[in-house]
């Protein structure tokens, strides 16, 4: 019997990475970050892209040494052992996935309410509605939506690219002038948000077992995907801030990308961009909701990844249902800025810890220690800058973050006490 064909060559891995990154992130972040960094937000995207490349390098090296669908959870266990620390990290990673999905749903709701010209609480109603819709679709086991992901990726990247190219011809130089530049420190503060727009690159590492030649495919796919997305983000940010006055960016920060299409393409441009945002955010929810929550949930609860995930992740629903119930209050009781910031901070800290653990096993992976150390420093530095800046407007953000860590630790201790489960290695590190 012949071995099954490996699904992810360089092209398909790059497409997966681009599709995961160019989703809700750019539609959420460009207005939020632009409201902070003004006309130099493109520099924030440059720094965020460099940080993503460094982090991607470290994670790719870990994936090659410990090829597992468990991803970051696996790397935490390999680096820190099967203890409470790595177990809490696994739980925290699961919780961060929930927060990220809540942020995407909130973005969908904001764009849908704007698109439909519906005031009041309709944004939350749309956000909850799209979440429940995709939970239902996944419970029914429908696969047609998943199969359409490549088409959706092509559509949203094409629309964004066409908008950016066209918008660059209409840029008003005075809006990008040095005289309108905010303090450089504001640009650094925005990096935490722009890095969030790159989140999704780590999904490439989860495909390592499906790569025919991972030693050559993994790193190349990671760098190409992040590089292409960085170029698109930088040019898009220039196009948006070069067509919208800073005051307008602040006023429309939840849908600034669609608003920037108005001066060029009129009301139809706004509607097309808003529709693309809806498509991108909906596809991001669908792509992330089941696999991320179910796999992360099972790793956190059971401590291992059952063989069922090698074949068909749709055979278990417990994680999906519980995750849905946990996401709903996040949508209803957090505003978009808070949800996005908490998700960004959680991911930054988890990745920083993972890179710190990587340094302890640098000989096993053969990675460049300076690049891994730089990745670790970048994650913690961006997290600190983000926390410092957002604490001015959201003084409880630090407590919210600490509360998230405390909840993760409490859940880990409860699971160990009541079920005696331990998050275990999926890959034999002695090999």
C-alpha positions as CSV (number, residue, x, y, z in Angstrom):
1,X,0.0,0.0,0.0
2,X,1.5,3.3,-1.1
3,X,2.1,6.1,1.4
4,X,-0.5,9.0,1.3
5,X,0.6,12.0,-0.7
6,X,1.9,14.9,1.4
7,X,-0.5,17.8,1.0
8,X,1.7,20.9,1.7
9,X,4.4,21.8,-0.8
10,X,5.9,25.3,-0.7
11,X,3.0,26.9,-2.7
12,X,0.2,25.4,-0.6
13,X,2.0,26.2,2.7
14,X,2.5,29.8,1.5
15,X,-1.1,30.1,0.5
16,X,-2.2,28.7,3.9
17,X,0.1,31.2,5.7
18,X,-1.2,34.2,3.6
19,X,-4.8,33.1,4.1
20,X,-4.3,32.9,7.9
21,X,-2.6,36.3,8.1
22,X,-4.6,38.3,5.6
23,X,-7.9,37.9,7.4
24,X,-9.6,39.9,10.1
25,X,-6.2,41.3,11.3
26,X,-5.7,43.9,8.6
27,X,-9.3,45.1,8.7
28,X,-9.3,45.4,12.5
29,X,-5.8,46.7,12.9
30,X,-5.1,49.3,10.2
31,X,-7.6,51.7,11.7
32,X,-6.8,51.0,15.3
33,X,-3.0,51.3,14.7
34,X,-3.4,54.3,12.4
35,X,-5.3,56.2,15.1
36,X,-2.1,55.8,17.2
37,X,0.8,56.1,14.8
38,X,-0.8,58.4,12.2
39,X,0.9,58.6,8.8
40,X,3.9,56.6,9.9
41,X,1.9,53.5,10.8
42,X,3.6,51.9,7.8
43,X,6.8,51.9,10.0
44,X,4.8,50.0,12.6
45,X,4.0,47.4,10.0
46,X,7.6,47.2,9.0
47,X,8.7,46.5,12.6
48,X,5.8,44.1,13.1
49,X,6.9,42.3,10.0
50,X,10.5,42.0,11.2
51,X,9.3,40.7,14.5
52,X,7.1,38.2,12.7
53,X,10.0,37.0,10.6
54,X,12.2,36.5,13.7
55,X,9.4,34.6,15.5
56,X,8.6,32.6,12.4
57,X,12.2,31.5,12.1
58,X,12.3,30.3,15.7
59,X,9.0,28.4,15.4
60,X,10.0,26.9,12.1
61,X,13.2,25.5,13.7
62,X,11.2,24.1,16.6
63,X,8.7,22.5,14.1
64,X,11.5,20.8,12.2
65,X,12.9,19.3,15.4
66,X,9.5,18.5,17.0
67,X,7.1,17.9,14.1
68,X,3.7,17.9,15.7
69,X,0.2,19.2,15.1
70,X,0.2,20.4,18.7
71,X,2.3,23.4,17.5
72,X,3.2,25.9,20.2
73,X,1.8,23.7,23.0
74,X,4.1,20.9,21.9
75,X,7.1,23.3,21.9
76,X,6.3,24.5,25.4
77,X,6.2,20.9,26.7
78,X,9.5,20.0,24.9
79,X,11.2,23.1,26.2
80,X,9.9,23.2,29.8
81,X,8.9,19.6,30.5
82,X,5.6,18.1,31.5
83,X,5.0,20.3,34.5
84,X,2.5,23.0,35.7
85,X,4.3,25.8,33.8
86,X,4.0,24.2,30.4
87,X,0.5,22.9,31.2
88,X,-0.6,26.4,32.2
89,X,0.9,27.7,28.9
90,X,-1.1,25.1,27.0
91,X,-4.3,26.3,28.7
92,X,-3.4,29.9,28.1
93,X,-2.8,29.2,24.5
94,X,-6.2,27.7,24.2
95,X,-7.7,30.8,26.0
96,X,-5.8,33.1,23.6
97,X,-7.4,31.3,20.7
98,X,-10.8,32.0,22.1
99,X,-10.0,35.7,22.5
100,X,-8.7,35.9,19.0
101,X,-11.9,34.4,17.6
102,X,-13.9,36.8,19.7
103,X,-11.9,39.7,18.2
104,X,-12.5,38.5,14.7
105,X,-16.2,38.1,15.4
106,X,-16.3,41.6,16.8
107,X,-14.7,42.9,13.7
108,X,-17.3,41.1,11.6
109,X,-20.0,42.7,13.7
110,X,-18.5,46.2,13.3
111,X,-18.2,45.9,9.6
112,X,-21.7,44.3,9.2
113,X,-23.4,47.1,11.3
114,X,-21.6,49.8,9.2
115,X,-22.4,48.0,5.9
116,X,-26.1,47.6,6.9
117,X,-26.3,51.1,8.4
118,X,-27.8,49.6,11.6
119,X,-27.1,51.5,14.9
120,X,-27.0,50.5,18.5
121,X,-26.2,46.9,19.5
122,X,-26.5,45.4,16.1
123,X,-22.7,45.0,15.9
124,X,-22.8,42.6,18.8
125,X,-25.9,40.8,17.4
126,X,-24.1,40.3,14.0
127,X,-20.9,39.1,15.9
128,X,-22.9,36.6,17.9
129,X,-24.8,35.5,14.8
130,X,-21.8,34.8,12.7
131,X,-20.2,32.8,15.6
132,X,-23.3,30.7,16.1
133,X,-23.7,30.2,12.3
134,X,-20.2,28.7,12.0
135,X,-20.6,26.6,15.1
136,X,-23.8,25.1,13.6
137,X,-22.0,24.5,10.2
138,X,-19.2,22.7,12.0
139,X,-21.5,20.7,14.1
140,X,-23.3,19.6,10.9
141,X,-20.0,18.5,9.6
142,X,-20.3,20.6,6.4
143,X,-17.0,20.7,4.4
144,X,-18.0,22.9,1.5
145,X,-17.0,26.1,3.4
146,X,-13.6,24.7,4.3
147,X,-13.0,23.7,0.7
148,X,-13.7,27.2,-0.4
149,X,-10.9,28.8,1.7
150,X,-8.4,28.9,-1.2
151,X,-11.0,30.8,-3.3
152,X,-11.7,33.2,-0.4
153,X,-7.9,33.8,0.0
154,X,-7.5,34.7,-3.7
155,X,-10.6,37.0,-3.6
156,X,-9.6,39.0,-0.5
157,X,-5.9,39.3,-1.5
158,X,-6.9,40.4,-5.0
159,X,-9.4,43.0,-3.7
160,X,-6.9,44.4,-1.2
161,X,-4.1,44.5,-3.9
162,X,-6.3,46.2,-6.4
163,X,-7.4,48.8,-3.8
164,X,-3.9,49.4,-2.7
165,X,-2.5,49.9,-6.2
166,X,-5.3,52.2,-7.2
167,X,-5.2,54.2,-3.9
168,X,-1.5,54.8,-4.2
169,X,-2.2,56.9,-7.4
170,X,-4.6,59.1,-5.4
171,X,-2.4,59.6,-2.3
172,X,-2.3,63.2,-1.1
173,X,1.4,64.0,-0.3
174,X,0.4,66.5,2.4
175,X,-1.3,63.7,4.5
176,X,2.1,61.9,4.6
177,X,4.2,64.9,5.2
178,X,6.8,65.1,8.0
179,X,4.8,68.0,9.5
180,X,1.9,65.7,10.2
181,X,4.1,62.9,11.8
182,X,3.2,62.0,15.4
183,X,6.0,61.3,17.9
184,X,8.1,58.3,17.0
185,X,7.1,56.7,20.3
186,X,3.5,56.5,19.1
187,X,4.7,54.5,16.1
188,X,6.4,52.0,18.5
189,X,3.2,51.8,20.6
190,X,1.3,50.7,17.5
191,X,3.6,47.8,16.8
192,X,1.7,45.6,19.2
193,X,-1.4,46.0,17.1
194,X,0.4,45.7,13.7
195,X,2.1,42.4,14.9
196,X,-1.4,41.1,15.7
197,X,-2.2,41.5,11.9
198,X,0.6,39.0,11.2
199,X,-0.8,36.5,13.6
200,X,-1.5,33.3,11.6
201,X,2.0,32.7,10.3
202,X,2.5,30.0,13.0
203,X,-0.2,27.8,11.4
204,X,2.5,26.9,8.8
205,X,4.4,25.0,11.5
206,X,1.3,22.8,12.2
207,X,1.5,21.4,8.7
208,X,5.1,20.1,9.1
209,X,3.9,16.5,9.2
210,X,2.2,17.0,5.8
211,X,5.2,18.5,4.0
212,X,7.0,16.1,1.6
213,X,10.4,17.9,2.3
214,X,10.0,19.9,5.5
215,X,13.7,20.7,5.8
216,X,13.5,22.8,2.6
217,X,9.8,23.7,2.6
218,X,9.2,25.0,6.1
219,X,11.6,27.9,6.3
220,X,11.1,29.0,2.7
221,X,7.3,28.9,3.1
222,X,7.5,30.9,6.4
223,X,9.7,33.7,4.9
224,X,7.8,34.0,1.6
225,X,4.4,34.1,3.3
226,X,5.4,36.7,5.9
227,X,7.3,38.8,3.3
228,X,4.4,38.9,0.9
229,X,2.0,39.9,3.6
230,X,4.3,42.5,5.0
231,X,4.6,44.2,1.6
232,X,0.8,44.2,1.2
233,X,0.3,45.6,4.7
234,X,2.9,48.4,4.3
235,X,1.5,49.5,1.0
236,X,-2.1,49.3,2.2
237,X,-1.3,51.4,5.3
238,X,0.3,54.1,3.1
239,X,-2.7,54.0,0.8
240,X,-5.2,54.4,3.7
241,X,-3.3,57.1,5.6
242,X,-2.5,58.9,2.3
243,X,-6.2,59.2,1.5
244,X,-7.8,59.8,4.8
245,X,-7.1,62.7,7.2
246,X,-5.9,61.6,10.6
247,X,-9.1,62.9,12.2
248,X,-11.1,60.7,9.8
249,X,-9.0,57.6,10.7
250,X,-9.7,58.1,14.3
251,X,-13.5,58.6,13.7
252,X,-13.7,55.5,11.5
253,X,-11.0,53.3,13.1
254,X,-13.1,50.2,13.3
255,X,-13.7,50.3,9.5
256,X,-11.0,52.7,8.2
257,X,-10.0,50.4,5.4
258,X,-13.4,50.5,3.9
259,X,-13.7,54.3,4.5
260,X,-10.5,54.9,2.6
261,X,-12.0,53.4,-0.5
262,X,-14.7,56.1,-0.6
263,X,-12.7,59.0,-1.9
264,X,-11.4,56.9,-4.8
265,X,-14.3,54.6,-5.7
266,X,-17.2,56.3,-4.1
267,X,-20.0,54.5,-2.1
268,X,-19.5,51.3,-4.2
269,X,-15.8,51.2,-3.2
270,X,-16.9,51.4,0.4
271,X,-19.4,48.6,0.0
272,X,-17.0,46.3,-1.9
273,X,-14.3,46.8,0.7
274,X,-16.8,46.3,3.6
275,X,-18.1,43.2,1.9
276,X,-14.5,41.9,1.4
277,X,-13.9,42.5,5.1
278,X,-17.0,40.5,6.0
279,X,-15.9,37.7,3.7
280,X,-12.4,37.7,5.2
281,X,-13.5,37.8,8.8
282,X,-16.1,35.1,8.2
283,X,-13.6,32.9,6.6
284,X,-11.1,33.5,9.4
285,X,-13.8,32.4,12.0
286,X,-14.5,29.3,10.0
287,X,-10.9,28.4,9.4
288,X,-9.9,29.0,13.1
289,X,-13.0,28.0,15.0
290,X,-13.1,24.2,14.8
291,X,-9.5,23.1,14.4
292,X,-8.0,25.6,16.7
293,X,-10.5,25.3,19.5
294,X,-10.9,21.6,19.3
295,X,-7.2,20.7,19.1
296,X,-6.2,23.3,21.7
297,X,-9.1,22.3,23.9
298,X,-8.2,18.6,23.8
299,X,-4.5,19.3,24.4
300,X,-5.4,21.5,27.4
301,X,-8.0,19.1,28.8
302,X,-6.6,15.6,28.0
303,X,-2.9,16.4,27.8
304,X,-2.4,14.7,24.4
305,X,-3.5,14.8,20.9
306,X,-5.5,11.6,20.0
307,X,-4.8,9.8,16.7
308,X,-8.2,10.9,15.4
309,X,-6.8,14.3,14.6
310,X,-4.5,12.7,12.1
311,X,-7.5,11.7,10.0
312,X,-10.6,13.8,10.8
313,X,-10.9,16.5,13.3
314,X,-14.7,16.7,12.8
315,X,-15.4,13.6,14.9
316,X,-15.4,15.4,18.2
317,X,-17.6,18.3,19.2
318,X,-17.0,18.9,23.0
319,X,-14.3,21.5,22.5
320,X,-16.3,23.3,19.8
321,X,-19.4,23.7,22.0
322,X,-17.6,24.6,25.2
323,X,-15.4,27.1,23.3
324,X,-18.5,28.7,21.8
325,X,-20.0,29.2,25.2
326,X,-16.7,30.8,26.4
327,X,-16.4,33.1,23.4
328,X,-20.0,34.5,23.6
329,X,-19.4,36.6,26.8
330,X,-16.1,37.9,25.4
331,X,-18.1,39.3,22.4
332,X,-20.8,40.8,24.6
333,X,-18.8,42.3,27.5
334,X,-15.5,43.4,25.9
335,X,-15.1,46.3,23.4
336,X,-13.2,45.7,20.2
337,X,-10.0,47.5,21.4
338,X,-9.8,45.5,24.6
339,X,-10.4,42.1,23.0
340,X,-7.8,42.8,20.3
341,X,-5.3,44.0,22.8
342,X,-5.7,41.1,25.2
343,X,-5.4,38.7,22.3
344,X,-2.3,40.4,21.0
345,X,-0.7,40.5,24.5
346,X,-1.5,36.9,25.2
347,X,0.0,35.7,21.9
348,X,3.1,37.9,22.3
349,X,3.8,36.5,25.8
350,X,3.2,32.9,24.8
351,X,5.5,33.2,21.9
352,X,8.1,35.1,24.0
353,X,8.1,32.2,26.5
354,X,8.3,29.7,23.7
355,X,11.4,31.4,22.2
356,X,13.0,31.6,25.7
357,X,12.5,27.8,26.0
358,X,13.9,27.4,22.5
359,X,17.2,29.0,23.8
360,X,17.4,26.2,26.3
361,X,17.3,23.6,23.5
362,X,19.2,25.5,20.9
363,X,21.7,22.7,20.2
364,X,18.9,20.3,19.5
365,X,17.3,22.5,16.9
366,X,20.5,23.9,15.3
367,X,18.9,27.4,15.2
368,X,21.0,30.6,15.3
369,X,20.9,31.7,19.0
370,X,21.1,35.4,18.1
371,X,18.0,35.2,16.0
372,X,16.1,33.2,18.6
373,X,17.2,35.6,21.3
374,X,16.1,38.5,19.1
375,X,12.7,36.9,18.6
376,X,12.3,36.5,22.3
377,X,13.3,40.1,23.0
378,X,11.0,41.4,20.3
379,X,8.0,39.6,21.7
380,X,8.5,40.8,25.2
381,X,9.4,44.3,24.1
382,X,6.3,44.7,22.0
383,X,4.2,43.3,24.8
384,X,5.6,45.8,27.3
385,X,5.1,48.7,24.9
386,X,1.5,47.6,24.2
387,X,0.7,47.2,27.8
388,X,2.2,50.6,28.7
389,X,0.3,52.5,26.0
390,X,-3.1,50.8,26.5
391,X,-3.0,51.2,30.3
392,X,-3.5,54.9,29.8
393,X,-6.9,54.5,28.3
394,X,-7.7,51.0,29.8
395,X,-6.2,51.1,33.3
396,X,-7.5,47.6,34.0
397,X,-5.8,46.0,31.0
398,X,-2.9,44.8,33.2
399,X,-5.3,43.2,35.7
400,X,-7.2,41.6,32.8
401,X,-4.0,40.1,31.5
402,X,-2.9,38.9,34.9
403,X,-6.4,37.5,35.5
404,X,-6.1,35.5,32.2
405,X,-2.8,34.0,33.5
406,X,-4.4,33.2,36.9
407,X,-7.4,31.6,35.3
408,X,-5.0,29.5,33.1
409,X,-3.0,28.4,36.1
410,X,-6.2,27.6,38.1
411,X,-7.6,25.5,35.3
412,X,-4.3,23.6,35.0
413,X,-4.2,22.9,38.7
414,X,-7.9,21.9,38.8
415,X,-7.4,19.5,35.8
416,X,-4.3,18.0,37.5
417,X,-6.1,17.6,40.8
418,X,-9.5,16.2,39.6
419,X,-8.4,14.2,36.5
420,X,-4.7,13.6,37.1
421,X,-4.1,14.6,33.5
422,X,-0.7,15.9,32.4
423,X,0.1,17.6,29.0
424,X,2.5,15.2,27.5
425,X,5.1,15.3,24.7
426,X,3.8,14.1,21.3
427,X,7.3,13.7,19.9
428,X,10.1,11.7,21.5
429,X,12.7,14.4,22.2
430,X,15.4,11.7,22.4
431,X,15.1,11.0,18.6
